[in-house]
Amino acid sequence: MVTRMKILDTSFLVSLFVIEDENHPKAVELFEKHREDEMLLLDTILFETLSLLNRRKGMAMTKETYGMLVANSKLHIHYLTDKQRSEVLELFLAQKGRLSLADMSVAHACKTALAAPLAFDRDLLRQIG
């Protein structure tokens, strides 16, 4: 079986872990479909996701989610290098839209790694093309 790299976005992760989220069923289905693929979680997305989960669901659920993420052997957390951060910042400042720096880090990773995102954010998906 050929594995493909998937870049995770906050929109996907929040939907995956928050049962009440409107995209939860779709997120679970996508996760199951791509269970054998390697998954890349950028530090910017990890921090954004944990912050949102803490705000919406509290620290207990946030800690539980973090534990599940780091226990997944197919998931690799990537801490951006200084060069990558600089490139993401340049993309962010050059955009005509309203994507966050975290979103722009996903767009950058998808383009440089030739990988597909797991995301529900339409603006981000348009940026990636």
ZIMO-V487708 format. One record per residue. N is the residue number from 1. RES is the residue in one letter. SS is DSSP state (helix for helix, strand for strand, loop for the rest). OMEGA is omega as a letter, one per 20 degrees, with the letter a starting at -180 (NA if undefined). Layout:
n/res/ss/omega
N/RES/SS/OMEGA
N/RES/SS/OMEGA
This chain:
n/res/ss/omega
1/M/loop/r
2/V/loop/r
3/T/loop/r
4/R/loop/r
5/M/strand/r
6/K/strand/r
7/I/strand/a
8/L/strand/r
9/D/loop/r
10/T/helix/a
11/S/helix/r
12/F/helix/a
13/L/helix/r
14/V/helix/r
15/S/helix/a
16/L/helix/a
17/F/helix/a
18/V/loop/a
19/I/loop/a
20/E/loop/a
21/D/loop/a
22/E/loop/a
23/N/loop/a
24/H/helix/a
25/P/helix/r
26/K/helix/r
27/A/helix/r
28/V/helix/r
29/E/helix/r
30/L/helix/r
31/F/helix/r
32/E/helix/r
33/K/helix/a
34/H/loop/a
35/R/loop/a
36/E/loop/r
37/D/loop/r
38/E/strand/a
39/M/strand/r
40/L/strand/r
41/L/strand/r
42/L/strand/a
43/D/helix/a
44/T/helix/a
45/I/helix/r
46/L/helix/a
47/F/helix/r
48/E/helix/a
49/T/helix/a
50/L/helix/r
51/S/helix/r
52/L/helix/r
53/L/helix/r
54/N/helix/a
55/R/helix/a
56/R/helix/a
57/K/helix/r
58/G/loop/a
59/M/helix/a
60/A/helix/r
61/M/helix/r
62/T/helix/r
63/K/helix/r
64/E/helix/r
65/T/helix/r
66/Y/helix/r
67/G/helix/r
68/M/helix/a
69/L/helix/a
70/V/helix/r
71/A/helix/a
72/N/loop/a
73/S/loop/r
74/K/loop/a
75/L/strand/a
76/H/strand/r
77/I/strand/a
78/H/strand/r
79/Y/loop/a
80/L/loop/r
81/T/loop/r
82/D/helix/r
83/K/helix/r
84/Q/helix/r
85/R/helix/r
86/S/helix/r
87/E/helix/r
88/V/helix/r
89/L/helix/r
90/E/helix/r
91/L/helix/a
92/F/helix/a
93/L/helix/a
94/A/helix/a
95/Q/loop/r
96/K/loop/a
97/G/loop/a
98/R/loop/r
99/L/loop/r
100/S/loop/r
101/L/helix/r
102/A/helix/r
103/D/helix/a
104/M/helix/r
105/S/helix/r
106/V/helix/r
107/A/helix/r
108/H/helix/a
109/A/helix/r
110/C/helix/a
111/K/helix/a
112/T/helix/r
113/A/helix/a
114/L/loop/a
115/A/loop/r
116/A/strand/r
117/P/strand/r
118/L/strand/a
119/A/loop/r
120/F/loop/a
121/D/loop/a
122/R/helix/r
123/D/helix/r
124/L/helix/a
125/L/helix/r
126/R/helix/a
127/Q/helix/a
128/I/helix/r
129/G/loop/NA
